[in-house]
Amino acid sequence: MKKNATLATLCLSVLLSSHINAFDNKREGFMLSAGFGISSIHSDFKQEYGGWSGTGRDSEGGFATSFKIGYGFSEQFSLYVMRNSTIVEYVKDPNNNVYENCMLGIGANYYLEPEGSVYLMGGIGLGRFTDYDDVDTENIGQGFMLGLGYEVSPHLNLEVSYMGTRIDDNKAEVNTDTLHVTFNYYWY
């Protein structure tokens, strides 16, 4: 119920904000971004997880998503709440379950020039490792992200980022290093 109320509030605020000139094609003010792409995830399992055949490193490809909502303080700098995630199936999982590795936190973009197209990204927050088939299994740790972006055309950006999560929970101890390549659309 709480999730539905949050989603409805977010949708309503986006619709209403266009009527109060929030989206004026300047990077200053309210901003919203959504993106998708591909990812490569390298996981280092420190203990056996969910009946898998042991510990060790595993590398897989996956689907990457990105979401940001925040505020542009100038044409060069914006601060936002972000959520980057990788959705992946691990070959070593005997059940072929789908997993999500994500980071939820505070991030920032810094454009190298006021009217430029190249920017740096960074963020810190909570890392999360979740088995979609077992919703009770949600493991929390730390997360961080560093990246580089390029505005291909107004509002459409190509972003390459490195995301690391360090999960040290009772049920899982796993470190992940993920490379994301995403196309993001920015509303500003």
Secondary structure, DSSP 8 states (H G I E B T S, - for coil): -HHHHHHHHHHHHHHHHHHTT--SSSSSEEEEEEEEEEEEEEEEESS--TT-S--EEEEEEEEEEEEEEEEESSSSEEEEEEEEEEEEE-TT-TT--EEEEEEEEEEEEEESSTT-SEEEEEEEEEEEEEETT-TT-EEEEEEEEEEEEEEEETTEEEEEEEEEEEEE-SS-EEEEEEEEEEEEEEE-
